Amino acid sequence: MKINTDVLHAEQERDPVYGSHVSPLYQTSTFVLPNFDEAVRLNQNIDQGFVYSRFGNPTVNELERKIAYLEHAEAALGLASGLGAISTAVMSVIKGGEHIIFGDVIYGCTFALFTKVLPEFHVTYSIVDTPDPAAVKAAMKPNTSLIYVETPANPTLKISDIEAIAEVAHRQEGVKLIVDSTFASPYLQNPLDLGADLVVHSATKYLCGHGTVTAGVIAGSKKLIDKARMPYLQCFGAVLDPFAAWQIMQGMKTLGIRMERHCENAMKVALFLENHPMVDHVYYPGLPSHPSHETAKKQMRGYGGMMSVDIKGGIAAVRKVMNATRVFSLATSLGNVDSLIQHSPSMSHFDMTQEERHRVSIFDGQVRLSVGIEDADDLIHDLDQALSKVHERSKDEVSN
């Protein structure tokens, strides 16, 4: 079936006891086992039943099956946060003494994982411009075990050619490609179809869509997912709560219509801002001016609801704009039905130094917009009035 039908019906089990139309919630930490022999068997074969919710839970399992279906994967794994998914996926494919390659524009906490945590375990790294597959190829070493790509990238929306990078990765035995596809969601992009080994999402964002949970997912081959679950998830304990999994599944029922509206609104907002006198630059892959526009057009089914904007006047102007918006809420995170605005240098990317940020076009006068599903005219009016107030105040300050 097509994706709007799949997000509603794929892998949903009917309640065998009462026939509940909505999937039941199994909010339990443990399961009563019928006898000693079955307890031994299930503890040795955790994918054949349920023993303890840290290993598996019926509600979480249904979400995992749905994610696997939408990502065209053999299996998936739900975790307590997006970063829990990222760290579990990464740790399950690398060892001390190995080398990783990752993009120069990625989420700030992922950057901290790669540059501050993993080096403590003797993992070395190279930071490259991943939209350039030749740069990825040039960074390869004999001990490279992982290429990590975020596309679209947070916050400047760089787009990396997944298929081209997968080809580079798989020329060398043992190298895995992990793609963070949070900004796209499975509705707009399927990295596994393009050669990635694992795809990760912060399910907090578009998959849930309503800002009510913190969660993450990993999808890939059963072999890789089994390894991520046991022993990594078993030992790290980044376990997804059943109620959070249940909420995500309710949110996913509207993923298709939400993503279509996010994309439609974002394009209108981007076109408006690109021509605004108070804006220096708009980072949105749907614009022909975006350097990765053609790659996005090739591998995505839409350009998403995320963009960043360089505002003239730097941090002083940003402060005024963010304090003046009325429809856009000043909040971190993204992918909600309602629109959000944040200052990436001091919020999502505070782990990077100013020099590191500026090197990859994360400037002090930059805001990131998560464009929601409100009426586009209201979003445009809100941004216009906020930017106009900055312009008017700037003239007053100059005259004084």
N, C-alpha and C positions, 0 to 999 in steps of 0.2 A: 504494500500500500504506500501511498505518498506520505510525506513527513507530517503533515498536519493531522492525518489520521493516526499515524504511528505514535505521536507524542501523547495521544489520548488513550490508545488501546494496546500498544505493544507491550507484551510481557505482563499484563495485568492479570492477576489471578482472582477468580471469583471466590468469595467467602464460602467455604464448604459447609459451614455450620448454620449460619443464619441467612446467607445470600445477600449480604451487604453489598450495595452497589459500589460504594467507595471501599478501597482496600482497607482491611482491618489494621489497626496499630497494635503491634506486639511490644508493649512497653514493659519489658522484663529484662533483668540482668542474667537470669539463669533458667534452665529448663529441666524439668523432672524427667529422669531417665528410667525406663521400665525395669531394667535389671543390670546386674554386674557386667555380663558379657556385652550387652549393648552399649554400656558406658565406656568400656574399653574400646569397642569398635569405633564409636563415634569420635572419641578423642584422638584416634589414629587416622580418621577419615573425615575431617571436619566439613568437607564439601558434600557429605551425604546426609547431613542432618544438623541439628542445632543442640549445642551443649551449653555454651556460655556466650553472651552477646559481644564479648571482645573478639571472639573468633567468627561469629556469624549470627544474624538475626533475621527472621522472616521478612520484616518490613524493610530492613536495609538491603537484604538480598533481592527483593523485588526492584528497588531503585537501581541496584547494580546491574540487574538484567536489562532494565530499560536503557540505562546509559550505554551498555555494551551494544544493544540493538541499534541505537541511534548513531553510535560511532562506528558501526560495522566491525565490531571487535568480537573476539571469542569470549572475553570476560571483562569485568570491571570491578573496582574496589572503591567503597565509600569510606571517607575519612572525616575527621572532626573539623578540618579547615582546609582552605586552598593550599596554604603553606605546608600543612601536614601531608597533603597529597604530593606536593612538589618534593619535599625532603624525603618522604618514603620512597617515591619513584626513583629519585637520584641515588639514594643510599643502596637501593636494591640492585643497581647495575654497576657500581664503581667499587674499587678497593683502594686501600692506602698505597701510595706510590704511583698511582695512575694519573693521567692528564685529562682534563676536560676543556671543551671549547664552548663558550657561550656568547650571546649577543651583547653588544655594548649598550643597548637599551632594553632593560628588563625591569620588572618590579623591584623596588628597593630592598625588600626583605629577601628576595631570591638572590640579589646581588650580594647581600651580607652573608647568606649561606655559603656562596661560592668563594667569597674573598676573605671571610673572617673565620668561618667555622671549619670548612673542609681542609684548609691548609694546616690546621692543627692535627689532622690525620694524614699529613704528608701527601695530600692531593694537590697537584699543581694545575694552573689554569692559563688559558689564553682568551683574551677578550677581543672579539672581532666584529666587523660590520657584516652581520649575517645576511642582509639583502644582497651581498656580493658573494656568490658561491666560491669564486676564486680565492677570496680572502679566507674562507673556511678551509679550503683545500690547502692553502699555504701554511695554515696553523697546525695541521695534522702532524703528530709525532708518533713514533713507534709504540709508545705507551698510552696513546689516546684511547679512552674507553667510552667517552660520551660527548655528543654534541647536543647542546640544549638551546632551543629556539623558542622565543615568544613571538607569536605573530597572530594578529596585530600586536605590536609591542607597546607596552605601557611606559611613558605616556605619549610619545610622539608618533604612535601609530605606524612605525616602520613595518613593512611587509616583507617577509622572507619567503623565497621560493622553496617550499617544502620538498617538492619532488627533486629539484636540483641538489639540495643539501643531502637528502637521503641517498642519492647516488654517490656523493662524495663519502658519506659515512660508511656505506656498505661495500666500498672498494677495499676497505681494510677490515680484516676479520676481527670480530668481537666488538666493533664500535656500534653503539646504540644511539638512536636519535629520539629525543624526547621533545615534544612540542606542547607548550602552554597555549591553549586555544580559548582561554577564558573570554577574551574580547569578542570572539566570533560566535561561540556556542556551537553545538552540533547542527544547528539549523542553517548556519552559513558556511561551515567548513568541516571537512572530515580528514584530518591529517593522516590517519592510518591508511586511507585510500591512496595517499600521495607518497607513501613509503616510510612514514614514521613508525617507530617501534612501540612507543607509548604516547598517549595524549593525556594531559592533565587539565583539569578545570577547577577554578574556585567556584563551587556550586552555590556559594553565598551570593553570587552575582546573577547572571541571566538565567541560569537553570531554575533557581528559586524565583527570582524576579520581584520579590516583595519586601526584601530587607528584613526577613524574620528569622533567618538562621545563619550560622557559620558552618561551612562544610566544604569538602573537596572530593573529587573523584579522579581515578586513574582508569584508563581503558587500554587494552592491548591483547596480546596472545594469552591463552590460559597459562602457559608456562611462566611468562613474566609476571602475570598477576598473582599466581600461586606463590611465587618467590617473594613478591612484595607483601603478601599477606602473612606468610609464615617463612622466616621468623620475624620479618621487619615490623609489620603492624602488630604482631603478637608482643614484641618486645618494646616498641616505641609507645604503644597504647593510644595512638591518635584515632580513637574509635568514634565512628559516627553514631550519634544518639538516634534511636528509632523514631522518636517524635520529629527530629529534624529531617530524617529521611522521608517521613510521611508528608511533612510540609513541602519539601522539595517536589515530591511527586504531584502534589496538588498544584503547585506553581507551574510545573512543566506542562500541564494540560493546556495552558495558554501560551506556551513558548513561541509557537509559530506566529500567531496574530500579534503578539508583543514584538517579536523581532522585526516583523514587517513594518510596524508603526515606528519602532525605534529608527530603522533605516530611513524611512520616509521623512521623519521629522529631522533627523540629523543632517540629511542632505540640504533641506531648506535652511536650517540654521547655519550650516557651513557656508552656503552661498551668500547668505546675508552678511555673515561676519567677514568673509573674504573681501567684501567691498565696503567695509565700515572704516571710516577715517581714523578711528582710534585703535585699529588692529594692524599689527605688523605682519602677522603670519598665521594661517590656519593649517593645522595638521589633521587632515581627514583624507583617508585613501579613496574616497569617492570623488574627490576633486581631481580633474586632469592635471592640476598643478602639483599634486603630490608625487614625489619621485618614484613611489612604488605603485602607482595607480594601475599600470598595466598588469603587474603581478597579481594585485588584488582582484582585478577583473578576471584573470585566468583561473585562480584557485578558490575564490569565494563566490557565494551566491547572493551577495549583498555586501554593503560596506560597514554595517554595524551602526551603533549609536554613540560611539566614543569619539572624542576629538580633543585636541589641545589648541590653545590660542595664545599667541604672544601679544600682550597689550602694551601699547605705547605708554611710556612713563614709568615702566619698571614696577618695583614692589610697591611704591606709593600708590600707583594707579590700581594695581591688583587689590590692595587693601580696600580702596573705595568701591571698586566694582563688587567685590565679594560681600561687602557690608550693605550694598544697595539692592541686591537681587531680592525679589519677593516670591517668585515661583520656583526658581532654582534654590534648593536648600544647601547651605554650607555644610558639607559632610563628606567624610572619606567614603570609600567603597564606590560601587558602581553597579549598573545593570538593574536598578530598581525601576518600577513603573513610573515613579516620579523623578524629576530631573534633579541632578546634584552638581555642585560646583566645588572644586577643591584647588588648593595651591600645591602642586606636586613637589616642588623643592623642599617645602617644610612639612609635608604630610606623607605621601606615599614613598618619597625618595629621600627622606631625611638621613638615611644611612650612607648616602653618597656625599663626598665632599663637594664644595662649590665647583672646584676645578673639574672633578669627575663629571658633574652634571653638565657644566657648560660645554665640555668636550663633545657631548652627544646631544646638544641642542635642548637641554632642559634648563631654560633660562629663568632668572628670578622673577621676571614679569610674565610668567606663563601660568595660565589656569587650565585645568582639565575639566571638560564638561561631559557628564553622563546624561545624554538627552533622553528624556522619558517619553511617555505616550500621551501627554497632554496635547491640547490643540497647538499646532506649530506656531500659529499667529501669536498666541499668548507667550510662548517661549521667546520668540523674536522680540516682542514688545518689552518683555522683562529685561532682556539683555540690552536692548537699545536704550531704555530709560536709565539703566545702571551705567552704561558707557557714556551717555549724554551728561549725566550728573558729574562724572569725572571730568569731562571736557569743560563743562561750565565752571566747575570749581577751580580747574587748572587756570582758566582765564582770569578768574577773580584773584587767585593767588599771585599771578603774574602782575596784574594791575596794582596790587597792593605792595 
